[in-house]
Amino acid sequence: LLSSADITFGNLEGTILDKGGTAKRCNNPSACYVFRSPENYVQHFADAGFDFLSIANNHSGDFGAAGRERTKAKLKEAGIAFAGLAGTDEYAVVERDGVKYGMCAFAPNSGTSSILDLAKARQIVSKLAAECDIVLVSFHGGAEGASHQNVPRRSETYYGENRGDVYKFSHAVIDAGADIVFGHGPHVTRAMELYKGRLICYSLGNFCTYGRFSLNGPAGFAPIVSVTVGRDGAFQEGQVTPIYQQKAHGPKIDSQKRAIRTLIELTQADFPETELLITQEGKLTTKK
């Protein structure tokens, strides 16, 4: 499924590092996580078909500068483009079958391109829009957990950290030239909407989660969204593949289609005005 797309995007939540680096300090170890994966795991991303990975999130710096540099080096070796670091790797461009795709990624965390700096975000997106046919924007933002599945249309604070106004941010980058916006960070699914004919997915939950985390209820939803856009970037159609995670089994297609039902409910609740229609089978289309 992932490898069948022209371009496949994901969020890499952590570092790719066998040794070295300085682990971040945790004030409360019982509620603090430091992520790294073996360097040979990068081949799994390549084999799965990922073309772009965001490294703009709160775990890309878990092992400091050394962790980020090694992660970048291993992704380059695997031929996977990445973006999301302030000043150095703000965007990436890949060409497939004569189409130029640009990606940029944002988060509220130190060292990443900031979701809080809308002027800078607009500047990056505008530059990409001038160079590329299709522009994909990713953000890591919003509060976390089952009690934060709705998009509040205001800035969200979680454990004292400003996680951004994901609604305002998404609209701003589309105004600047983005064609698709993918959100992540809340660890649960959130609504979708169409804005100026462009698709926004406010959160697709976690796709493949470390074993010690709870996968109960909405925390286990891991939908995959396939989107078809025109050469001008405008939304044409899409498909949600419902995925559910289970301990020790990883992500599997969910015959109960729970993620689809949840996306329908959240979208109707948060964006009743949207032209986007999600069918019970997960087809994304526009209201007639």
C-alpha positions as CSV (number, residue, x, y, z in Angstrom):
1,L,0.0,0.0,0.0
2,L,2.7,2.5,1.0
3,S,5.0,1.7,-2.0
4,S,2.1,2.0,-4.5
5,A,1.9,5.8,-4.2
6,D,3.8,8.3,-6.4
7,I,5.1,9.9,-3.2
8,T,4.8,8.5,0.3
9,F,5.2,10.6,3.4
10,G,5.6,9.8,7.1
11,N,6.8,11.3,10.4
12,L,10.0,9.8,11.9
13,E,9.5,10.1,15.7
14,G,13.0,9.6,17.1
15,T,16.6,9.1,16.0
16,I,18.4,6.5,13.9
17,L,21.6,5.8,15.9
18,D,23.5,2.8,17.1
19,K,25.8,4.6,19.5
20,G,27.0,8.0,20.7
21,G,25.1,11.1,21.2
22,T,24.0,12.6,24.5
23,A,20.6,11.5,25.7
24,K,18.3,14.3,26.7
25,R,17.9,14.9,30.4
26,C,14.5,14.0,31.9
27,N,13.1,15.8,35.0
28,N,10.6,13.0,35.5
29,P,11.9,9.7,34.0
30,S,8.5,8.0,34.5
31,A,6.9,10.4,32.0
32,C,9.8,11.1,29.7
33,Y,10.9,9.1,26.7
34,V,14.1,9.0,24.7
35,F,13.8,7.3,21.3
36,R,16.4,5.8,19.0
37,S,16.3,2.9,16.5
38,P,19.1,0.7,15.2
39,E,20.7,2.1,12.0
40,N,19.9,-0.9,10.0
41,Y,16.2,-0.1,10.6
42,V,16.4,2.7,8.0
43,Q,16.2,0.0,5.3
44,H,12.7,-0.9,6.5
45,F,11.6,2.7,5.7
46,A,13.1,2.4,2.2
47,D,11.6,-1.0,1.6
48,A,8.1,0.2,2.7
49,G,8.3,2.9,0.1
50,F,8.8,6.1,2.1
51,D,10.1,9.0,0.0
52,F,9.8,11.9,2.5
53,L,10.1,11.8,6.3
54,S,9.5,14.6,8.7
55,I,12.2,15.1,11.4
56,A,10.3,18.0,12.9
57,N,9.1,16.7,16.2
58,N,9.9,16.5,19.9
59,H,12.0,13.3,19.6
60,S,14.3,14.1,16.7
61,G,16.7,15.7,19.2
62,D,16.6,13.0,21.8
63,F,20.3,12.3,21.3
64,G,21.4,15.8,20.6
65,A,23.2,17.1,17.5
66,A,25.0,13.7,17.0
67,G,21.7,11.9,16.9
68,R,20.3,14.3,14.3
69,E,23.3,14.2,12.1
70,R,23.5,10.4,12.2
71,T,19.8,10.2,11.4
72,K,20.2,12.5,8.4
73,A,23.2,10.6,7.2
74,K,21.4,7.2,7.3
75,L,18.3,8.6,5.6
76,K,20.5,10.1,2.8
77,E,22.2,6.7,2.4
78,A,18.7,5.1,2.0
79,G,17.6,7.7,-0.6
80,I,14.9,9.1,1.7
81,A,14.4,12.9,1.7
82,F,13.7,14.6,5.0
83,A,12.9,18.1,6.3
84,G,12.1,20.0,9.4
85,L,15.3,21.4,11.0
86,A,15.6,25.1,11.4
87,G,18.2,26.8,9.2
88,T,19.8,23.6,7.8
89,D,17.1,21.2,6.5
90,E,14.0,23.3,6.2
91,Y,12.7,21.7,3.0
92,A,13.4,18.9,0.5
93,V,12.5,18.5,-3.2
94,V,12.1,15.2,-5.0
95,E,11.2,14.7,-8.7
96,R,9.1,11.7,-9.8
97,D,8.0,11.1,-13.4
98,G,8.5,14.8,-14.4
99,V,6.7,16.1,-11.3
100,K,8.6,18.1,-8.7
101,Y,7.4,17.6,-5.1
102,G,8.4,19.8,-2.3
103,M,8.1,19.0,1.4
104,C,8.6,21.1,4.5
105,A,7.9,20.3,8.2
106,F,7.3,22.2,11.3
107,A,7.0,21.7,15.1
108,P,7.1,23.7,18.3
109,N,10.4,22.1,19.5
110,S,13.9,23.4,19.8
111,G,16.0,23.1,16.6
112,T,13.0,22.5,14.3
113,S,11.3,24.8,11.9
114,S,8.8,26.5,14.2
115,I,5.1,26.0,13.8
116,L,4.8,29.1,15.9
117,D,6.5,31.4,13.4
118,L,3.9,31.8,10.7
119,A,5.8,34.4,8.8
120,K,8.8,32.1,8.4
121,A,6.5,29.2,7.5
122,R,4.9,31.2,4.8
123,Q,8.3,32.2,3.4
124,I,9.4,28.6,3.2
125,V,6.2,27.4,1.6
126,S,6.2,30.3,-0.9
127,K,9.7,29.4,-2.0
128,L,8.7,25.8,-2.5
129,A,5.5,26.7,-4.4
130,A,7.6,28.8,-6.8
131,E,10.0,25.9,-7.5
132,C,7.7,22.8,-7.3
133,D,4.5,21.4,-8.8
134,I,3.1,20.0,-5.6
135,V,3.9,21.2,-2.1
136,L,3.3,19.0,1.0
137,V,3.5,20.5,4.5
138,S,3.8,18.5,7.7
139,F,3.3,19.8,11.2
140,H,3.8,18.2,14.6
141,G,1.4,20.1,16.9
142,G,-1.6,20.1,19.1
143,A,-2.3,18.7,22.5
144,E,-2.1,14.9,23.1
145,G,-4.4,12.0,23.9
146,A,-8.0,10.9,23.7
147,S,-9.3,14.0,25.4
148,H,-7.7,16.1,22.6
149,Q,-9.2,14.6,19.5
150,N,-11.0,17.8,18.4
151,V,-9.4,20.7,16.6
152,P,-10.1,23.8,18.8
153,R,-9.2,26.5,16.3
154,R,-6.9,28.2,18.8
155,S,-3.4,27.7,20.3
156,E,-3.1,24.5,22.3
157,T,-0.9,24.2,25.4
158,Y,0.2,20.8,26.7
159,Y,2.3,20.4,29.9
160,G,3.1,24.1,29.7
161,E,4.3,24.0,26.1
162,N,2.6,26.0,23.3
163,R,1.9,23.4,20.7
164,G,0.6,25.8,18.2
165,D,-2.7,26.8,16.6
166,V,-2.8,24.0,14.0
167,Y,-6.0,25.4,12.4
168,K,-4.5,28.8,11.8
169,F,-1.1,27.3,10.7
170,S,-2.7,25.0,8.2
171,H,-4.7,27.7,6.6
172,A,-1.7,30.0,6.5
173,V,0.5,27.6,4.7
174,I,-2.2,26.8,2.1
175,D,-2.6,30.6,1.6
176,A,1.1,30.6,0.9
177,G,1.0,27.8,-1.7
178,A,0.8,24.4,0.1
179,D,-1.3,21.7,-1.6
180,I,-1.6,19.1,1.1
181,V,-1.2,19.4,4.9
182,F,-0.5,16.4,7.1
183,G,-0.6,16.7,10.9
184,H,0.7,14.5,13.7
185,G,1.6,14.8,17.3
186,P,-1.7,14.3,19.3
187,H,-1.2,10.4,19.1
188,V,-4.8,10.1,18.1
189,T,-6.8,10.8,14.9
190,R,-8.3,14.2,14.3
191,A,-10.6,15.7,11.7
192,M,-10.0,16.5,8.1
193,E,-11.1,19.4,6.0
194,L,-10.8,21.0,2.6
195,Y,-9.6,24.6,2.5
196,K,-9.4,26.4,-0.8
197,G,-9.6,23.0,-2.5
198,R,-6.6,21.6,-0.5
199,L,-6.8,18.7,1.9
200,I,-5.8,19.1,5.6
201,C,-5.4,16.0,7.8
202,Y,-5.1,17.4,11.3
203,S,-3.7,14.2,12.7
204,L,-3.5,10.6,11.6
205,G,-2.5,9.2,15.0
206,N,0.5,6.9,15.4
207,F,1.3,4.4,12.7
208,C,3.7,2.1,14.4
209,T,4.3,2.6,18.1
210,Y,6.9,1.5,20.6
211,G,5.7,-1.5,22.7
212,R,5.3,0.1,26.1
213,F,2.7,2.6,25.0
214,S,-1.0,2.1,25.4
215,L,-2.8,1.2,22.2
216,N,-6.3,1.1,23.8
217,G,-9.2,2.9,22.1
218,P,-8.3,5.8,19.8
219,A,-4.6,5.4,20.6
220,G,-4.5,2.3,18.5
221,F,-5.9,3.9,15.3
222,A,-3.3,4.3,12.6
223,P,-5.1,5.2,9.3
224,I,-3.3,5.5,6.1
225,V,-4.6,8.3,3.8
226,S,-4.0,8.1,0.0
227,V,-4.7,11.4,-1.8
228,T,-5.0,12.2,-5.5
229,V,-4.4,15.8,-6.6
230,G,-4.4,17.5,-9.9
231,R,-1.3,18.9,-11.5
232,D,-2.2,22.2,-9.9
233,G,-2.3,20.6,-6.4
234,A,-6.1,20.7,-6.0
235,F,-7.7,17.8,-4.2
236,Q,-9.5,15.3,-6.5
237,E,-10.2,12.3,-4.3
238,G,-8.7,10.1,-1.6
239,Q,-9.0,6.9,0.4
240,V,-8.7,6.1,4.1
241,T,-7.3,2.6,4.8
242,P,-8.3,1.8,8.4
243,I,-5.4,0.5,10.4
244,Y,-5.3,-0.7,14.0
245,Q,-2.3,-1.5,16.2
246,Q,-2.1,-4.4,18.6
247,K,0.7,-5.1,21.0
248,A,3.4,-7.4,19.5
249,H,1.6,-7.4,16.2
250,G,2.1,-4.0,14.7
251,P,-0.3,-2.2,12.4
252,K,-2.9,-4.3,10.7
253,I,-5.9,-3.5,8.4
254,D,-8.9,-3.1,10.6
255,S,-12.0,-4.9,9.3
256,Q,-14.1,-3.0,11.8
257,K,-13.1,0.3,10.1
258,R,-12.9,2.1,13.5
259,A,-10.6,4.8,12.3
260,I,-12.9,5.7,9.4
261,R,-15.9,6.0,11.7
262,T,-13.9,8.2,14.1
263,L,-12.7,10.4,11.2
264,I,-16.3,10.9,10.0
265,E,-17.5,11.8,13.5
266,L,-14.7,14.2,14.2
267,T,-14.9,15.9,10.8
268,Q,-18.7,16.4,11.1
269,A,-18.3,17.8,14.6
270,D,-15.3,20.1,13.9
271,F,-15.8,21.1,10.3
272,P,-19.5,20.9,9.5
273,E,-19.0,23.5,6.8
274,T,-16.3,21.6,4.9
275,E,-16.9,20.4,1.4
276,L,-15.0,17.1,2.2
277,L,-17.1,14.0,2.3
278,I,-15.8,10.8,4.0
279,T,-17.9,7.7,3.1
280,Q,-18.4,4.7,5.4
281,E,-15.9,2.8,3.1
282,G,-13.3,5.5,3.6
283,K,-13.5,7.2,0.2
284,L,-12.7,10.9,0.3
285,T,-14.6,13.0,-2.2
286,T,-16.5,16.3,-2.3
287,K,-20.1,17.0,-1.4
288,K,-22.3,17.3,-4.4
